[in-house]
Amino acid sequence: MTDQLAISVRGLRKSYAGSPAVAGLDLAVRAGEVFALLGPNGAGKTTTVEILEGYRQRDAGEVSVLGVDPARADQGWRSRVGIVLQGTGEFDELTVGEVVHHFAAFYPTADDPALVIDRVGLAAKANARTHTLSGGQKRRLDVALGIIGRPELLFLDEPTTGFDPEARREFWELIRDLAAAGTTIVLTTHYLEEAEALADRVGVIAGGRLVEVATPDRLGNRQEALATVSWRTPGGVVERAESATPTALVAELAARFGGEVPGLTVTRPTLEDVYLRMIGHA
């Protein structure tokens, strides 16, 4: 990650039929970082991303993506940007290999199709027609088409929808590999653990505005939130207490119980807890 900006947005606005979808949004994404954009349906998240991708015109504001205004982008700019939509398309009578080779021809410096197919876990399906793929395998193909052009910036829209837990974690490793190679990644997801596992920073959109941007562990002052300590009494009753100094409380309990504390747990608010509180307030 560097201090150079891959994306810079100031005062972004977009309305539909007089109703604002994006209302003066500011955003900065550094080159080389993984940035997760979170928000409920209707918050303006999809509109914002589509403007950044050059798919939708804005009403007002300044937007720069890889140093170019997406509204005036040419084919050269598009070859530097990879996009994984929620559904890329249907290629029922083509094999996985044929589809990836076809898309590779669109880019001046495309990656090796066979290597890309292997990276997304479809090597065993390279000769299979796409209509025979499972939902998760089709999603892997979508990702392959998004990265075949060796993009400097990659947009991922709900990339692991349809993945089982094991496949999702394998995909996370792919994203980490891309980020380690210097690819800037903008990720939208409804899986909060995915944002926490992958993102350098997360931004929460609600009501067409960016509510907060922070690292996952600091969003909504998570690091300063009270911890909840719970334990089981000799009578089997579960007791709980909130504490700013949970280590001291655990030490006190250990002394009280003469060692191990039955049923001891210490928890702080999860990213999901903080996120739901933030969008609820917004």
Short mmCIF file of the C-alpha atoms (twelve columns), coordinates in Angstrom:
data_MODEL
# 
_entry.id   MODEL 
# 
loop_
_atom_site.group_PDB 
_atom_site.id 
_atom_site.type_symbol 
_atom_site.label_atom_id 
_atom_site.label_alt_id 
_atom_site.label_comp_id 
_atom_site.label_asym_id 
_atom_site.label_seq_id 
_atom_site.Cartn_x 
_atom_site.Cartn_y 
_atom_site.Cartn_z 
_atom_site.pdbx_PDB_model_num 
ATOM 1   C CA . MET A 1   0.000   0.000   0.000   1 
ATOM 2   C CA . THR A 2   1.198   3.530   -0.799  1 
ATOM 3   C CA . ASP A 3   0.037   7.081   -0.132  1 
ATOM 4   C CA . GLN A 4   -0.846  7.447   -3.806  1 
ATOM 5   C CA . LEU A 5   -4.596  7.446   -4.414  1 
ATOM 6   C CA . ALA A 6   -6.165  4.942   -6.790  1 
ATOM 7   C CA . ILE A 7   -9.609  6.489   -6.231  1 
ATOM 8   C CA . SER A 8   -10.484 10.040  -5.207  1 
ATOM 9   C CA . VAL A 9   -14.087 11.229  -4.841  1 
ATOM 10  C CA . ARG A 10  -15.330 14.601  -3.606  1 
ATOM 11  C CA . GLY A 11  -18.933 15.745  -3.300  1 
ATOM 12  C CA . LEU A 12  -20.408 12.884  -5.326  1 
ATOM 13  C CA . ARG A 13  -24.128 13.222  -5.967  1 
ATOM 14  C CA . LYS A 14  -26.652 11.156  -7.887  1 
ATOM 15  C CA . SER A 15  -30.451 11.285  -7.783  1 
ATOM 16  C CA . TYR A 16  -33.187 9.222   -9.376  1 
ATOM 17  C CA . ALA A 17  -36.526 10.931  -10.067 1 
ATOM 18  C CA . GLY A 18  -35.568 13.681  -7.640  1 
ATOM 19  C CA . SER A 19  -34.692 11.272  -4.834  1 
ATOM 20  C CA . PRO A 20  -30.997 11.347  -3.811  1 
ATOM 21  C CA . ALA A 21  -29.204 8.007   -3.939  1 
ATOM 22  C CA . VAL A 22  -25.769 9.509   -3.244  1 
ATOM 23  C CA . ALA A 23  -25.733 12.777  -1.317  1 
ATOM 24  C CA . GLY A 24  -22.329 14.477  -1.256  1 
ATOM 25  C CA . LEU A 25  -20.078 11.475  -0.727  1 
ATOM 26  C CA . ASP A 26  -16.292 11.819  -0.257  1 
ATOM 27  C CA . LEU A 27  -13.998 8.812   -0.629  1 
ATOM 28  C CA . ALA A 28  -10.274 8.091   -0.969  1 
ATOM 29  C CA . VAL A 29  -8.812  4.645   -1.685  1 
ATOM 30  C CA . ARG A 30  -5.049  4.244   -1.595  1 
ATOM 31  C CA . ALA A 31  -3.179  2.357   -4.294  1 
ATOM 32  C CA . GLY A 32  -2.534  -1.229  -3.246  1 
ATOM 33  C CA . GLU A 33  -5.111  -1.445  -0.465  1 
ATOM 34  C CA . VAL A 34  -8.119  -3.694  -0.105  1 
ATOM 35  C CA . PHE A 35  -11.076 -1.444  0.637   1 
ATOM 36  C CA . ALA A 36  -14.442 -2.917  1.645   1 
ATOM 37  C CA . LEU A 37  -17.558 -0.857  1.058   1 
ATOM 38  C CA . LEU A 38  -20.415 -1.842  3.340   1 
ATOM 39  C CA . GLY A 39  -23.999 -0.683  3.390   1 
ATOM 40  C CA . PRO A 40  -27.599 -1.914  3.354   1 
ATOM 41  C CA . ASN A 41  -29.632 -2.190  0.178   1 
ATOM 42  C CA . GLY A 42  -30.669 1.266   -1.020  1 
ATOM 43  C CA . ALA A 43  -27.863 3.045   0.827   1 
ATOM 44  C CA . GLY A 44  -26.147 4.238   -2.376  1 
ATOM 45  C CA . LYS A 45  -23.378 1.641   -2.411  1 
ATOM 46  C CA . THR A 46  -24.137 0.165   -5.840  1 
ATOM 47  C CA . THR A 47  -24.658 3.578   -7.451  1 
ATOM 48  C CA . THR A 48  -21.327 4.782   -6.074  1 
ATOM 49  C CA . VAL A 49  -19.454 1.743   -7.369  1 
ATOM 50  C CA . GLU A 50  -21.117 1.932   -10.799 1 
ATOM 51  C CA . ILE A 51  -20.003 5.569   -11.123 1 
ATOM 52  C CA . LEU A 52  -16.448 4.569   -10.199 1 
ATOM 53  C CA . GLU A 53  -16.568 1.791   -12.806 1 
ATOM 54  C CA . GLY A 54  -17.751 4.194   -15.489 1 
ATOM 55  C CA . TYR A 55  -21.106 2.477   -15.905 1 
ATOM 56  C CA . ARG A 56  -23.226 5.330   -14.559 1 
ATOM 57  C CA . GLN A 57  -23.096 9.118   -14.950 1 
ATOM 58  C CA . ARG A 58  -23.038 11.298  -11.844 1 
ATOM 59  C CA . ASP A 59  -25.019 14.478  -11.272 1 
ATOM 60  C CA . ALA A 60  -22.236 16.352  -9.478  1 
ATOM 61  C CA . GLY A 61  -18.874 15.926  -7.813  1 
ATOM 62  C CA . GLU A 62  -15.284 15.164  -8.720  1 
ATOM 63  C CA . VAL A 63  -14.204 11.574  -9.437  1 
ATOM 64  C CA . SER A 64  -10.747 10.267  -10.316 1 
ATOM 65  C CA . VAL A 65  -10.034 6.554   -10.782 1 
ATOM 66  C CA . LEU A 66  -6.431  5.656   -11.670 1 
ATOM 67  C CA . GLY A 67  -5.975  9.324   -12.502 1 
ATOM 68  C CA . VAL A 68  -8.866  9.420   -14.989 1 
ATOM 69  C CA . ASP A 69  -12.471 10.620  -14.778 1 
ATOM 70  C CA . PRO A 70  -14.487 7.435   -15.469 1 
ATOM 71  C CA . ALA A 71  -17.116 9.506   -17.282 1 
ATOM 72  C CA . ARG A 72  -14.512 10.271  -19.967 1 
ATOM 73  C CA . ALA A 73  -12.514 7.049   -19.840 1 
ATOM 74  C CA . ASP A 74  -11.159 5.401   -22.992 1 
ATOM 75  C CA . GLN A 75  -10.387 1.783   -23.828 1 
ATOM 76  C CA . GLY A 76  -6.893  2.099   -22.396 1 
ATOM 77  C CA . TRP A 77  -8.314  2.982   -18.977 1 
ATOM 78  C CA . ARG A 78  -10.823 0.139   -19.136 1 
ATOM 79  C CA . SER A 79  -8.037  -2.358  -19.789 1 
ATOM 80  C CA . ARG A 80  -6.499  -1.332  -16.439 1 
ATOM 81  C CA . VAL A 81  -9.701  -2.003  -14.471 1 
ATOM 82  C CA . GLY A 82  -11.166 -5.405  -13.645 1 
ATOM 83  C CA . ILE A 83  -14.807 -5.800  -12.675 1 
ATOM 84  C CA . VAL A 84  -16.552 -8.810  -11.159 1 
ATOM 85  C CA . LEU A 85  -20.278 -8.120  -11.226 1 
ATOM 86  C CA . GLN A 86  -22.876 -10.172 -9.368  1 
ATOM 87  C CA . GLY A 87  -23.409 -12.007 -12.671 1 
ATOM 88  C CA . THR A 88  -21.148 -11.658 -15.723 1 
ATOM 89  C CA . GLY A 89  -23.227 -13.587 -18.238 1 
ATOM 90  C CA . GLU A 90  -24.160 -16.984 -19.631 1 
ATOM 91  C CA . PHE A 91  -21.943 -18.962 -21.996 1 
ATOM 92  C CA . ASP A 92  -23.786 -22.273 -21.900 1 
ATOM 93  C CA . GLU A 93  -22.250 -23.943 -24.943 1 
ATOM 94  C CA . LEU A 94  -18.681 -22.801 -24.316 1 
ATOM 95  C CA . THR A 95  -16.172 -24.485 -22.050 1 
ATOM 96  C CA . VAL A 96  -14.498 -22.704 -19.160 1 
ATOM 97  C CA . GLY A 97  -11.247 -22.598 -21.120 1 
ATOM 98  C CA . GLU A 98  -12.918 -21.173 -24.213 1 
ATOM 99  C CA . VAL A 99  -14.611 -18.385 -22.264 1 
ATOM 100 C CA . VAL A 100 -11.430 -17.321 -20.455 1 
ATOM 101 C CA . HIS A 101 -9.350  -17.463 -23.673 1 
ATOM 102 C CA . HIS A 102 -12.009 -15.361 -25.435 1 
ATOM 103 C CA . PHE A 103 -11.934 -12.659 -22.759 1 
ATOM 104 C CA . ALA A 104 -8.129  -12.689 -22.674 1 
ATOM 105 C CA . ALA A 105 -8.140  -11.490 -26.298 1 
ATOM 106 C CA . PHE A 106 -9.733  -8.206  -25.171 1 
ATOM 107 C CA . TYR A 107 -6.649  -7.119  -23.176 1 
ATOM 108 C CA . PRO A 108 -3.230  -6.010  -24.426 1 
ATOM 109 C CA . THR A 109 -1.318  -7.688  -21.575 1 
ATOM 110 C CA . ALA A 110 -3.647  -10.511 -20.550 1 
ATOM 111 C CA . ASP A 111 -2.561  -13.144 -18.090 1 
ATOM 112 C CA . ASP A 112 -2.136  -16.788 -19.124 1 
ATOM 113 C CA . PRO A 113 -5.699  -18.212 -19.264 1 
ATOM 114 C CA . ALA A 114 -4.590  -21.616 -17.970 1 
ATOM 115 C CA . LEU A 115 -2.890  -20.024 -14.956 1 
ATOM 116 C CA . VAL A 116 -5.936  -17.861 -14.196 1 
ATOM 117 C CA . ILE A 117 -8.256  -20.865 -14.411 1 
ATOM 118 C CA . ASP A 118 -6.014  -22.692 -11.970 1 
ATOM 119 C CA . ARG A 119 -5.853  -19.700 -9.598  1 
ATOM 120 C CA . VAL A 120 -9.634  -19.578 -9.244  1 
ATOM 121 C CA . GLY A 121 -9.831  -23.327 -8.642  1 
ATOM 122 C CA . LEU A 122 -11.351 -24.395 -11.968 1 
ATOM 123 C CA . ALA A 123 -8.447  -26.358 -13.472 1 
ATOM 124 C CA . ALA A 124 -10.438 -29.587 -13.235 1 
ATOM 125 C CA . LYS A 125 -13.325 -27.888 -15.078 1 
ATOM 126 C CA . ALA A 126 -11.338 -26.244 -17.885 1 
ATOM 127 C CA . ASN A 127 -12.946 -28.465 -20.523 1 
ATOM 128 C CA . ALA A 128 -16.426 -28.475 -18.975 1 
ATOM 129 C CA . ARG A 129 -19.237 -26.503 -20.592 1 
ATOM 130 C CA . THR A 130 -20.274 -23.662 -18.352 1 
ATOM 131 C CA . HIS A 131 -23.907 -24.796 -18.058 1 
ATOM 132 C CA . THR A 132 -22.645 -27.840 -16.122 1 
ATOM 133 C CA . LEU A 133 -20.978 -25.715 -13.432 1 
ATOM 134 C CA . SER A 134 -22.417 -25.277 -9.968  1 
ATOM 135 C CA . GLY A 135 -23.365 -21.824 -8.717  1 
ATOM 136 C CA . GLY A 136 -20.098 -21.470 -6.828  1 
ATOM 137 C CA . GLN A 137 -18.076 -22.623 -9.840  1 
ATOM 138 C CA . LYS A 138 -19.814 -20.079 -12.073 1 
ATOM 139 C CA . ARG A 139 -18.860 -17.423 -9.536  1 
ATOM 140 C CA . ARG A 140 -15.238 -18.554 -9.814  1 
ATOM 141 C CA . LEU A 141 -15.495 -18.146 -13.573 1 
ATOM 142 C CA . ASP A 142 -16.796 -14.600 -13.070 1 
ATOM 143 C CA . VAL A 143 -13.704 -13.866 -10.977 1 
ATOM 144 C CA . ALA A 144 -11.425 -15.375 -13.635 1 
ATOM 145 C CA . LEU A 145 -12.893 -13.022 -16.236 1 
ATOM 146 C CA . GLY A 146 -12.378 -10.085 -13.877 1 
ATOM 147 C CA . ILE A 147 -8.654  -10.743 -13.371 1 
ATOM 148 C CA . ILE A 148 -7.615  -12.080 -16.788 1 
ATOM 149 C CA . GLY A 149 -6.474  -8.607  -17.894 1 
ATOM 150 C CA . ARG A 150 -4.032  -8.187  -14.965 1 
ATOM 151 C CA . PRO A 151 -5.986  -5.184  -13.620 1 
ATOM 152 C CA . GLU A 152 -4.376  -2.459  -11.534 1 
ATOM 153 C CA . LEU A 153 -7.748  -1.940  -9.847  1 
ATOM 154 C CA . LEU A 154 -10.292 -4.687  -9.262  1 
ATOM 155 C CA . PHE A 155 -13.945 -4.170  -8.294  1 
ATOM 156 C CA . LEU A 156 -15.537 -7.193  -6.606  1 
ATOM 157 C CA . ASP A 157 -19.311 -7.089  -6.134  1 
ATOM 158 C CA . GLU A 158 -20.391 -9.797  -3.659  1 
ATOM 159 C CA . PRO A 159 -17.675 -12.113 -5.038  1 
ATOM 160 C CA . THR A 160 -18.259 -15.146 -2.805  1 
ATOM 161 C CA . THR A 161 -22.028 -15.413 -3.122  1 
ATOM 162 C CA . GLY A 162 -22.806 -19.119 -3.522  1 
ATOM 163 C CA . PHE A 163 -19.479 -20.283 -2.106  1 
ATOM 164 C CA . ASP A 164 -19.380 -22.845 0.687   1 
ATOM 165 C CA . PRO A 165 -17.200 -21.930 3.709   1 
ATOM 166 C CA . GLU A 166 -14.157 -23.830 2.430   1 
ATOM 167 C CA . ALA A 167 -14.389 -22.305 -1.060  1 
ATOM 168 C CA . ARG A 168 -14.858 -18.853 0.458   1 
ATOM 169 C CA . ARG A 169 -11.625 -19.122 2.423   1 
ATOM 170 C CA . GLU A 170 -9.768  -20.429 -0.628  1 
ATOM 171 C CA . PHE A 171 -11.021 -17.374 -2.513  1 
ATOM 172 C CA . TRP A 172 -9.802  -15.124 0.294   1 
ATOM 173 C CA . GLU A 173 -6.298  -16.471 -0.321  1 
ATOM 174 C CA . LEU A 174 -6.613  -15.492 -3.987  1 
ATOM 175 C CA . ILE A 175 -7.591  -11.949 -2.994  1 
ATOM 176 C CA . ARG A 176 -4.648  -11.758 -0.590  1 
ATOM 177 C CA . ASP A 177 -2.319  -12.920 -3.380  1 
ATOM 178 C CA . LEU A 178 -3.664  -10.241 -5.740  1 
ATOM 179 C CA . ALA A 179 -3.278  -7.568  -3.072  1 
ATOM 180 C CA . ALA A 180 0.268   -8.729  -2.288  1 
ATOM 181 C CA . ALA A 181 1.090   -8.305  -5.991  1 
ATOM 182 C CA . GLY A 182 -0.042  -4.663  -5.795  1 
ATOM 183 C CA . THR A 183 -3.596  -4.840  -7.114  1 
ATOM 184 C CA . THR A 184 -5.959  -2.283  -5.560  1 
ATOM 185 C CA . ILE A 185 -9.238  -3.988  -4.642  1 
ATOM 186 C CA . VAL A 186 -12.622 -2.461  -3.892  1 
ATOM 187 C CA . LEU A 187 -14.897 -5.076  -2.363  1 
ATOM 188 C CA . THR A 188 -18.611 -4.936  -1.648  1 
ATOM 189 C CA . THR A 189 -19.922 -7.736  0.519   1 
ATOM 190 C CA . HIS A 190 -22.682 -8.643  2.932   1 
ATOM 191 C CA . TYR A 191 -20.367 -11.074 4.727   1 
ATOM 192 C CA . LEU A 192 -18.941 -9.011  7.565   1 
ATOM 193 C CA . GLU A 193 -16.329 -11.640 8.422   1 
ATOM 194 C CA . GLU A 194 -15.134 -11.380 4.817   1 
ATOM 195 C CA . ALA A 195 -14.587 -7.639  5.158   1 
ATOM 196 C CA . GLU A 196 -12.786 -8.181  8.462   1 
ATOM 197 C CA . ALA A 197 -10.566 -10.915 7.004   1 
ATOM 198 C CA . LEU A 198 -9.587  -9.088  3.807   1 
ATOM 199 C CA . ALA A 199 -9.912  -5.328  4.107   1 
ATOM 200 C CA . ASP A 200 -7.206  -2.891  5.126   1 
ATOM 201 C CA . ARG A 201 -10.014 -0.375  5.657   1 
ATOM 202 C CA . VAL A 202 -13.799 -0.453  5.520   1 
ATOM 203 C CA . GLY A 203 -16.246 2.299   4.675   1 
ATOM 204 C CA . VAL A 204 -19.888 2.275   5.726   1 
ATOM 205 C CA . ILE A 205 -22.471 3.963   3.480   1 
ATOM 206 C CA . ALA A 206 -25.923 4.830   4.766   1 
ATOM 207 C CA . GLY A 207 -28.415 7.300   3.376   1 
ATOM 208 C CA . GLY A 208 -26.172 8.133   0.440   1 
ATOM 209 C CA . ARG A 209 -23.322 9.299   2.647   1 
ATOM 210 C CA . LEU A 210 -20.125 7.745   3.906   1 
ATOM 211 C CA . VAL A 211 -20.733 7.385   7.641   1 
ATOM 212 C CA . GLU A 212 -17.230 6.315   8.629   1 
ATOM 213 C CA . VAL A 213 -13.980 4.913   7.223   1 
ATOM 214 C CA . ALA A 214 -11.605 2.989   9.478   1 
ATOM 215 C CA . THR A 215 -9.666  -0.222  9.846   1 
ATOM 216 C CA . PRO A 216 -11.965 -3.144  10.752  1 
ATOM 217 C CA . ASP A 217 -10.712 -3.268  14.332  1 
ATOM 218 C CA . ARG A 218 -11.308 0.457   14.884  1 
ATOM 219 C CA . LEU A 219 -14.619 1.007   13.101  1 
ATOM 220 C CA . GLY A 220 -17.128 2.548   15.484  1 
ATOM 221 C CA . ASN A 221 -14.467 2.723   18.238  1 
ATOM 222 C CA . ARG A 222 -14.511 -1.066  18.606  1 
ATOM 223 C CA . GLN A 223 -11.120 -0.980  20.316  1 
ATOM 224 C CA . GLU A 224 -12.542 1.203   23.107  1 
ATOM 225 C CA . ALA A 225 -15.818 -0.654  23.618  1 
ATOM 226 C CA . LEU A 226 -16.492 -2.349  26.927  1 
ATOM 227 C CA . ALA A 227 -15.800 -6.061  27.067  1 
ATOM 228 C CA . THR A 228 -18.469 -8.475  28.278  1 
ATOM 229 C CA . VAL A 229 -17.197 -11.073 30.732  1 
ATOM 230 C CA . SER A 230 -19.443 -14.019 31.526  1 
ATOM 231 C CA . TRP A 231 -18.993 -17.008 33.840  1 
ATOM 232 C CA . ARG A 232 -20.995 -19.746 35.534  1 
ATOM 233 C CA . THR A 233 -21.591 -19.700 39.270  1 
ATOM 234 C CA . PRO A 234 -21.376 -22.862 41.419  1 
ATOM 235 C CA . GLY A 235 -25.153 -22.981 41.246  1 
ATOM 236 C CA . GLY A 236 -25.050 -23.097 37.435  1 
ATOM 237 C CA . VAL A 237 -26.271 -19.532 36.877  1 
ATOM 238 C CA . VAL A 238 -24.534 -17.593 34.103  1 
ATOM 239 C CA . GLU A 239 -23.502 -14.121 35.233  1 
ATOM 240 C CA . ARG A 240 -22.247 -11.279 33.042  1 
ATOM 241 C CA . ALA A 241 -20.482 -7.991  33.593  1 
ATOM 242 C CA . GLU A 242 -19.251 -5.246  31.288  1 
ATOM 243 C CA . SER A 243 -15.767 -3.976  32.005  1 
ATOM 244 C CA . ALA A 244 -13.182 -1.583  30.600  1 
ATOM 245 C CA . THR A 245 -10.522 -3.707  32.325  1 
ATOM 246 C CA . PRO A 246 -11.533 -7.317  31.592  1 
ATOM 247 C CA . THR A 247 -8.103  -8.748  32.492  1 
ATOM 248 C CA . ALA A 248 -8.414  -7.407  36.020  1 
ATOM 249 C CA . LEU A 249 -11.934 -8.789  36.309  1 
ATOM 250 C CA . VAL A 250 -10.813 -12.224 35.111  1 
ATOM 251 C CA . ALA A 251 -7.978  -12.175 37.646  1 
ATOM 252 C CA . GLU A 252 -10.476 -11.320 40.392  1 
ATOM 253 C CA . LEU A 253 -12.750 -14.175 39.288  1 
ATOM 254 C CA . ALA A 254 -9.833  -16.617 39.155  1 
ATOM 255 C CA . ALA A 255 -8.931  -15.715 42.728  1 
ATOM 256 C CA . ARG A 256 -12.554 -16.104 43.779  1 
ATOM 257 C CA . PHE A 257 -12.829 -19.564 42.193  1 
ATOM 258 C CA . GLY A 258 -9.346  -20.648 43.227  1 
ATOM 259 C CA . GLY A 259 -8.143  -21.226 39.662  1 
ATOM 260 C CA . GLU A 260 -10.165 -21.937 36.543  1 
ATOM 261 C CA . VAL A 261 -13.340 -19.896 36.093  1 
ATOM 262 C CA . PRO A 262 -16.275 -22.093 34.970  1 
ATOM 263 C CA . GLY A 263 -17.765 -21.115 31.584  1 
ATOM 264 C CA . LEU A 264 -15.503 -18.076 31.234  1 
ATOM 265 C CA . THR A 265 -15.883 -15.980 28.066  1 
ATOM 266 C CA . VAL A 266 -14.592 -12.501 27.233  1 
ATOM 267 C CA . THR A 267 -16.079 -10.788 24.179  1 
ATOM 268 C CA . ARG A 268 -16.058 -7.364  22.561  1 
ATOM 269 C CA . PRO A 269 -18.477 -6.045  19.929  1 
ATOM 270 C CA . THR A 270 -17.968 -7.734  16.562  1 
ATOM 271 C CA . LEU A 271 -17.684 -5.848  13.285  1 
ATOM 272 C CA . GLU A 272 -21.268 -6.907  12.607  1 
ATOM 273 C CA . ASP A 273 -22.441 -5.449  15.942  1 
ATOM 274 C CA . VAL A 274 -20.775 -2.127  15.148  1 
ATOM 275 C CA . TYR A 275 -22.016 -2.082  11.552  1 
ATOM 276 C CA . LEU A 276 -25.638 -2.735  12.512  1 
ATOM 277 C CA . ARG A 277 -25.490 -0.007  15.146  1 
ATOM 278 C CA . MET A 278 -24.042 2.460   12.633  1 
ATOM 279 C CA . ILE A 279 -26.599 1.868   9.888   1 
ATOM 280 C CA . GLY A 280 -29.391 1.837   12.457  1 
ATOM 281 C CA . HIS A 281 -28.389 5.273   13.720  1 
ATOM 282 C CA . ALA A 282 -27.970 6.558   10.149  1 
# 
